[in-house]
Amino acid sequence: TGSGPAAVSIRSVAAEAGWSTGALRHYFPTREDLLVFAMNLSEERATQRIQDLNHTLSPHTPLLERVAEYAEQLLPLDATRRAEYLAWEAAGMLGEYDRDRERRWNSQRRLYRHLVAAVADVAVDDPLRPHPDPWVEEWSEHLHTQVDGLALQIMVTPGMTDTDDVRRRLRAFLARLQEACRYRGIP
């Protein structure tokens, strides 16, 4: 049998949990309901880790390291985050059944917007809207793409891409972002 979101079924999850399929269907009438729950739980866990960083990172941590720590919460760098990634992968399979797709996308973009704004030392007046500076929006898109690409490489080529390499490449990308800020005349 397969693994990952494609292999998820009410029957397989019930068996793994030691429940009957009827008991599980009481909470999750469809496979899609189960996948949406898993994605929501993954999102809640990542959000909690990000919020926890506000309290655990030293104020003396260099800015780029702080930004990298936040972005890493969305990378499958350990077993927990790999499982969360697989739940996120299910989003592509749900199609229109995932009514929160746009909200999830915007939530991620908002995080990247905040991270780019922190590196550029500019304010984010309304985090729910695109930044008025198109440069911030462009780099937010680049960072979003970079993190998603690194996550995919970890999952698809685990023997060729390790967590240390991914962390190094994320930090190299953030250093280029900082260089681009200097080129633009941002301190």
C-alpha positions as CSV (number, residue, x, y, z in Angstrom):
1,T,0.0,0.0,0.0
2,G,1.0,3.6,-0.5
3,S,1.8,6.3,2.0
4,G,1.1,10.0,2.4
5,P,-2.2,11.8,1.8
6,A,-3.1,9.6,-1.2
7,A,-3.2,6.6,1.0
8,V,-5.3,8.1,3.8
9,S,-8.7,6.6,4.2
10,I,-11.2,6.4,7.0
11,R,-10.4,2.7,7.3
12,S,-6.6,3.1,7.5
13,V,-6.8,5.9,10.1
14,A,-9.3,4.0,12.1
15,A,-7.0,0.9,12.1
16,E,-4.0,3.0,13.0
17,A,-5.9,4.6,15.9
18,G,-7.4,1.3,17.1
19,W,-11.0,2.6,16.4
20,S,-13.8,1.2,14.3
21,T,-14.5,2.9,11.1
22,G,-18.0,3.8,12.4
23,A,-16.5,5.5,15.4
24,L,-14.1,7.5,13.3
25,R,-16.9,8.4,10.8
26,H,-18.8,9.9,13.7
27,Y,-16.1,12.6,13.9
28,F,-15.1,12.6,10.2
29,P,-17.9,11.6,7.9
30,T,-15.7,11.7,4.8
31,R,-12.0,11.3,4.0
32,E,-12.0,14.9,3.0
33,D,-13.2,16.0,6.4
34,L,-10.3,14.0,7.9
35,L,-7.7,15.6,5.6
36,V,-9.0,19.1,6.3
37,F,-8.8,18.4,10.1
38,A,-5.2,17.2,9.6
39,M,-4.3,20.3,7.6
40,N,-5.9,22.6,10.3
41,L,-4.1,20.8,13.0
42,S,-0.8,21.2,11.2
43,E,-1.4,24.8,10.7
44,E,-2.3,25.3,14.3
45,R,1.0,23.6,15.4
46,A,3.1,25.7,13.0
47,T,1.4,28.8,14.2
48,Q,2.0,27.9,17.8
49,R,5.7,27.2,17.1
50,I,6.0,30.6,15.5
51,Q,4.2,32.3,18.4
52,D,6.5,30.5,20.8
53,L,9.6,31.8,19.1
54,N,8.5,35.3,20.1
55,H,9.1,34.2,23.7
56,T,12.1,31.9,23.3
57,L,14.4,33.6,20.9
58,S,16.9,35.9,22.6
59,P,16.6,39.5,21.7
60,H,20.3,39.4,21.0
61,T,19.8,36.8,18.2
62,P,20.9,38.4,14.9
63,L,18.0,39.6,12.7
64,L,18.7,37.1,9.8
65,E,18.9,34.2,12.2
66,R,15.6,35.3,13.8
67,V,14.0,35.5,10.4
68,A,15.4,32.1,9.4
69,E,14.1,30.5,12.7
70,Y,10.6,31.8,11.8
71,A,10.7,30.5,8.2
72,E,12.0,27.1,9.3
73,Q,8.8,26.5,11.2
74,L,7.2,25.7,7.8
75,L,10.1,23.4,6.7
76,P,9.9,19.7,7.2
77,L,13.1,19.6,9.2
78,D,12.1,16.9,11.7
79,A,9.6,14.0,12.0
80,T,6.8,16.3,13.3
81,R,7.1,18.8,10.6
82,R,7.4,16.1,7.9
83,A,4.1,14.7,9.1
84,E,2.7,18.2,9.0
85,Y,4.0,18.7,5.5
86,L,2.2,15.5,4.4
87,A,-1.0,17.0,5.8
88,W,-0.3,20.2,3.8
89,E,0.3,18.1,0.7
90,A,-3.2,16.9,1.0
91,A,-4.4,20.5,0.2
92,G,-3.5,19.9,-3.4
93,M,-5.7,16.8,-3.4
94,L,-8.8,18.4,-1.9
95,G,-9.4,20.9,-4.6
96,E,-12.5,23.0,-4.0
97,Y,-13.4,20.9,-0.9
98,D,-10.8,22.8,1.0
99,R,-12.8,26.0,1.6
100,D,-9.9,27.4,3.6
101,R,-7.3,27.2,0.8
102,E,-7.2,30.9,0.1
103,R,-7.0,31.8,3.9
104,R,-4.1,29.3,4.3
105,W,-2.3,30.8,1.3
106,N,-2.8,34.4,2.6
107,S,-1.7,33.3,6.1
108,Q,1.6,32.0,4.8
109,R,2.1,35.1,2.6
110,R,1.4,37.3,5.5
111,L,4.2,35.6,7.5
112,Y,6.7,36.0,4.6
113,R,5.6,39.6,4.2
114,H,6.4,40.2,7.9
115,L,9.8,38.5,7.5
116,V,10.8,40.5,4.5
117,A,9.6,43.7,6.1
118,A,11.7,42.9,9.2
119,V,14.8,42.4,7.0
120,A,14.0,45.6,5.1
121,D,13.2,47.4,8.3
122,V,9.9,48.7,7.0
123,A,6.5,48.7,8.7
124,V,3.6,46.4,7.8
125,D,0.6,48.6,8.3
126,D,-2.1,46.2,7.3
127,P,-0.9,42.5,7.3
128,L,-4.1,41.4,5.6
129,R,-3.3,43.4,2.5
130,P,-0.4,43.4,0.1
131,H,2.3,45.8,1.2
132,P,2.2,49.2,-0.5
133,D,5.8,48.8,-1.6
134,P,5.8,46.4,-4.5
135,W,9.4,45.5,-3.7
136,V,8.3,44.0,-0.3
137,E,5.6,42.0,-2.1
138,E,8.0,40.7,-4.7
139,W,10.5,39.5,-2.1
140,S,7.7,38.0,0.0
141,E,6.8,36.0,-3.1
142,H,10.4,35.0,-3.6
143,L,10.8,33.9,0.1
144,H,7.5,32.0,-0.1
145,T,8.7,30.2,-3.2
146,Q,12.1,29.5,-1.7
147,V,10.7,27.9,1.5
148,D,8.1,25.9,-0.5
149,G,10.8,24.7,-2.9
150,L,13.2,23.7,0.0
151,A,10.3,21.8,1.7
152,L,9.6,19.9,-1.5
153,Q,13.2,19.0,-2.0
154,I,13.5,17.7,1.6
155,M,10.4,15.5,1.0
156,V,11.1,14.3,-2.5
157,T,14.9,13.9,-2.3
158,P,15.7,13.1,1.4
159,G,19.0,11.4,0.6
160,M,20.2,14.3,-1.6
161,T,19.0,17.2,0.5
162,D,19.6,17.2,4.2
163,T,18.4,19.6,6.9
164,D,21.8,21.3,7.3
165,D,22.0,22.0,3.6
166,V,18.4,23.4,3.6
167,R,19.2,25.6,6.6
168,R,22.3,26.9,4.9
169,R,20.5,27.6,1.7
170,L,17.7,29.4,3.5
171,R,20.2,31.6,5.3
172,A,22.1,32.3,2.0
173,F,18.8,33.4,0.4
174,L,18.1,35.7,3.4
175,A,21.6,37.2,3.1
176,R,20.8,38.0,-0.6
177,L,17.6,39.6,0.5
178,Q,19.6,41.7,2.9
179,E,22.0,42.6,0.1
180,A,19.1,43.6,-2.0
181,C,17.8,45.9,0.8
182,R,21.2,47.6,0.9
183,Y,21.3,48.0,-2.9
184,R,17.9,49.7,-2.6
185,G,19.3,52.0,0.0
186,I,17.4,50.4,2.9
187,P,19.6,50.3,6.0
